[in-house]
Amino acid sequence: MKLYSALADWWPLLSPPSHYVGEAADLLADLCAATDAPRTLLELGCGGGSLAFHLKRHFALTLTDIAEPMLSVSRAVNSECEHVCGDMRTLALGRRFDLVLIHDAIMYATDEHALRATLATAYRHCRPGGAVFVLPDCVRETFAPGTSTGGEDGPDGRGLRYLEWSWDPDPNDDTFEVAYALLLREADGAVRVELDRHRCGLFARATWLRLFEHAGFAASSRIDRWGRDVFVAKRFA
Ligand SMILES: C[S@@+](CC[C@H](N)C(=O)[O-])C[C@H]1O[C@@H](n2cnc3c(N)ncnc32)[C@H](O)[C@@H]1O
């Protein structure tokens, strides 16, 4: 995915920390209430660290991602946080945390095997009594094909605008497609177009809850004010 490799340094113009203020505030209350005095938080698939930017005042963050270029973006805005390169399906830090968070990176678990492996990673890094939060963009029941647009101008004169287009070519499998058309304007005014295409996982809520239980968690889901599922999974022993 070009967005997370060759185009990673455009991330702050696509999805900067300022876009996550409401979501972080909504999540923070739940994170704080999930366990006694939570202090440490591991994020799997932190991307550019835009959500993490709003959480770092409240927790000691360990931020992980499979893409080193995205970790570089996160380091630029979250320099005080620990960053580790690793795959959410296999990461093994040998440490446990009060909280484990998987935000939209979970969309890249595109089959049950990947989802199981990622939830197993969350389990082995969550201390007994701790909690895991998983926030997919959608589940099977809430998926809707559609488009969105956005983008920002940077202080360095660069600018980005995008069209994001989601559709589900086969409603009988566990994935959908997302295409991005990106207009990138350099500081000297040169504009180019980039195309990127992603495949994302799409699982029914009941599948999610079954896989959490299989991983050893007691899980539930609430719908947030944007209509998205927030899965909260407690590890008891
Ligand atoms: C949409 S971005 C996350 C943005 C992030 N929520 C933020 O606040 O900036 C998705 C991220 O998932 C990461 N990712 C995809 N597959 C992964 C995997 N198997 N393990 C870890 N990270 C993964 C990508 O590298 C990318 O950085």
The ligand as a Tripos MOL2 file, in Angstrom:
@<TRIPOS>MOLECULE
LIG
   27    29     1     0     0
SMALL
NO_CHARGES

@<TRIPOS>ATOM
      1 C1         -5.1130    3.8790    8.6220 C.3       1 LIG1
      2 S1         -3.4760    3.6460    9.1510 S.3       1 LIG1
      3 C2         -3.6080    3.9460   10.9070 C.3       1 LIG1
      4 C3         -3.7420    5.4040   11.2270 C.3       1 LIG1
      5 C4         -3.7910    5.6530   12.7190 C.3       1 LIG1
      6 N1         -5.0750    5.2780   13.2660 N.3       1 LIG1
      7 C5         -3.4500    7.0790   13.0800 C.2       1 LIG1
      8 O1         -3.9980    7.5530   14.0920 O.co2     1 LIG1
      9 O2         -2.5970    7.7080   12.4260 O.co2     1 LIG1
     10 C6         -3.3680    1.8800    9.1470 C.3       1 LIG1
     11 C7         -2.0190    1.3640    9.5750 C.3       1 LIG1
     12 O3         -2.1130   -0.0530    9.7370 O.3       1 LIG1
     13 C8         -0.8190   -0.5540    9.4870 C.3       1 LIG1
     14 N2         -0.8840   -2.0050    9.2930 N.ar      1 LIG1
     15 C9         -1.4460   -2.6950    8.2640 C.ar      1 LIG1
     16 N3         -1.2630   -4.0090    8.4440 N.ar      1 LIG1
     17 C10        -0.5670   -4.1520    9.6130 C.ar      1 LIG1
     18 C11        -0.0750   -5.2740   10.3290 C.ar      1 LIG1
     19 N4         -0.2410   -6.5240    9.8780 N.pl3     1 LIG1
     20 N5          0.5760   -5.0530   11.4860 N.ar      1 LIG1
     21 C12         0.7740   -3.7790   11.9540 C.ar      1 LIG1
     22 N6          0.3360   -2.6810   11.3020 N.ar      1 LIG1
     23 C13        -0.3340   -2.8690   10.1590 C.ar      1 LIG1
     24 C14        -0.3640    0.2180    8.2660 C.3       1 LIG1
     25 O4          1.0230    0.1440    8.0920 O.3       1 LIG1
     26 C15        -0.8850    1.6080    8.6000 C.3       1 LIG1
     27 O5          0.1110    2.3890    9.1920 O.3       1 LIG1
@<TRIPOS>BOND
     1     1     2 1
     2     2     3 1
     3     2    10 1
     4     3     4 1
     5     4     5 1
     6     5     6 1
     7     5     7 1
     8     7     8 2
     9     7     9 1
    10    10    11 1
    11    11    12 1
    12    11    26 1
    13    12    13 1
    14    13    14 1
    15    13    24 1
    16    14    15 ar
    17    14    23 ar
    18    15    16 ar
    19    16    17 ar
    20    17    18 ar
    21    17    23 ar
    22    18    19 1
    23    18    20 ar
    24    20    21 ar
    25    21    22 ar
    26    22    23 ar
    27    24    25 1
    28    24    26 1
    29    26    27 1
@<TRIPOS>SUBSTRUCTURE
     1 LIG1         1 GROUP 0 **** ****
